Amino acid sequence: MKVYALARYHDCAAAVDFLTGAFGFEVRELSKNDEGVVSHAELLVGDDVIMLGLGSPGGPGVYVAVDDADAHHDRARKAGARITMELVDQPYGSREYAAADPEGNIWFFGTYRP
């Protein structure tokens, strides 16, 4: 498994502009949804990648790349995790879902590996 930093924004394009301009991050990839809105971005910080996605801001999250999102999802649900985003195939090639831990922290799991 590999872990990536993740942050959610209402406007990913504006976030990319700010983060690249203010902090010197570099754009690695931008993906747009069917409406042409940037829905996923990857920014380089040295050799590391930070992923941005559409959603409610609230601080960084953790994205964990897994081999089989469906099996991982089923295991988490059986263990009592509250699924906050059901399995979905994303336009950038990932099959993923999100779940809350007992303290309410949201964890994202998917097949995408930047």
Stockholm file with secondary structure:
# STOCKHOLM 1.0

chainA/1-114         MKVYALARYHDCAAAVDFLTGAFGFEVRELSKNDEGVVSHAELLVGDDVIMLGLGSPGGPGVYVAVDDADAHHDRARKAGARITMELVDQPYGSREYAAADPEGNIWFFGTYRP
#=GR chainA/1-114 SS CEEEEEEEESCHHHHHHHHHHHHCCEEEEEEECTTSCEEEEEEEETTEEEEEEESCCCSCEEEEECSCHHHHHHHHHHTTCEEEEEEEECTTSCEEEEEECTTCCEEEEESCCC
#=GC SS_cons         CEEEEEEEESCHHHHHHHHHHHHCCEEEEEEECTTSCEEEEEEEETTEEEEEEESCCCSCEEEEECSCHHHHHHHHHHTTCEEEEEEEECTTSCEEEEEECTTCCEEEEESCCC
//
